[in-house]
Each structure stands twice: as structure tokens, then as C-alpha cells.
């Protein structure tokens, strides 16, 4: 089980595989891929401010069909409780996305250096 950060989802959708490291590419090939519902919301924000061209559901539905990407169905309460303890960032998306991976003791595929410094199961 591997969770993807928002930028990883965007780059996968864009088929921009050169942005991924060899470890990331290996994990993408071999593991079940998940996102936090917070990624869905962050993608929608990026769409609303014209940073990406398609809405969140178009992107996640496409990746679901093509690579089996799933949105984690775990209740928001245990995730938000974990996110409250992550004091190393003020970014709510990073806190929730990391908390979701942490809840499952899963790898988080992220190029974000702050996340990597604070969550030991971050890979790129």
C-alpha cells in the first residue's frame, strides 16, 4: 500500500514519469496505490486557481481506471486527530495527507522535503 501526494497524482496524470525517482517508479509498478481524500480537495483547489486544467474527479477517475488508484475510505476522525499532532507544518493538506499514510503505516510517495524530514516512510 502506497499513498500518493498531490504532485505525484498530477505528474502521473500528465504521464510525466521523468519527474519520478527510480524507487518511486518501482513502487508505482508493484504496489496498490491510494490517495487521501485531501488530495481530491487539493486537486480541486488547483483546478479552481487554474494551476491544472481538469477537475479533481476527472483526474482521479482517469487514474482509477488506468492504474487502479483508490481513495482511502477511512473515516475522517482518526485522520484529523493524527493530523492535529503533526506540528511541523501549517499546510493542512500536507498534515492530512501525511496523517492518512501514517494511520496505515504506509509509504507516502512525495517529493516534499519537509514531509520527508518528518515522516520516515516518505519515498521518492
N, C-alpha and C positions, 0 to 999 in steps of 0.2 A: 504494500500500500504506500503510495507516494502522493503527497499533496503538492499542488502547483500554486505558486504565487501568481499574481495577476499578470505581470510582464511575461512570464513563461506561457501563459494561455494566449496572450496576444501574439507572441512570436510563433507559437505552434500554429495558430490560425493563419498567420501570414506565410507559413511554410518557410520561415527564416531560421533554418536549423543551424546556420553558421554561428549564430549567437550563443548556442549551447556548447558547454564543455563535453568532453568525451564521456565522463561519468554521467552527466545528465542525459545524454543520448542513450546510453546503455540502460539507465533506469526507465526512460520513456518506452523503450522497446520491451522490457521484461516485466514491469510492474503494473498493477492496477492503478489507474490514475483518478485522483479525486480533487475537488476544489471545495473550499469553504463557501457557503452562501455569500460571505462578504466579498468574494471575488466577483460574483454575479453583480452585486451592487456597485463595486468599484468600476467594473466594466461599463455599467450604465452611466456612471458619472463621467467617465472618459468619453463616452459617446455624446453625452449632453454638452460637453465643452469642446466638441469637435476634435478630440485627440485620436479617436478611432472612427471608422466610417460606418460600422454596423452596431446595432444594439446588442446588449448582453445575451439575450436569448438566441439571437441568430448565431452568435459566435459559439456559445456553449452547446446548442443543439447540433451544429455542424460537427464540433469536436466529439460530441457524444456518439453520433452516427459513424464517424470515421475512425476514432481511436478508442471508443468506449469510455470517454471521460464521464465521471459521475459527480453529482453534487452531494456532499455528505449530508445525510438526513438527520444527524444527531440534533437533539433539542438545543435551542439557543442558550438556555440557562446554564448548563455546566461549562459551555464555551465562554460565555460572558464572565462567569465567575473566575475562570482561569485568566482571561484577558485582563481583568482588574488587577491581577497580581503582576502583570508584565509592565513594570515601571520604566523600562529602558527606552520607550518611545512614546511620543504623543500622538502618533499616527494610528487612528482607530482601526484602519484596515490591516495594518501590519500586526497589531495586537491580536485581532480576532483570527486572522489567517494563521498566525503562529500558534495561538491557543488551540485552534482546531487540530493542527498537526500534533501538537503536544498531547492533547487529550487522547489521541490514538497511539501515541508513542511512535509516530510515523516520520518518515523522511519528509522534509519540506524542500522542494526544488525552487531555490531562489538565488538570484544573483545579488540581492541586497546585503551589503556588508554589515549593516547594523543587525539585521536578523541573524546572519551567520555568526556574529560575535556573541549573540545572546541565546541562540538555540543550537545546541550541539549537533542536532540531526539535520542541519541545513546542508545541502549539497548543491554543487553546480558543476 
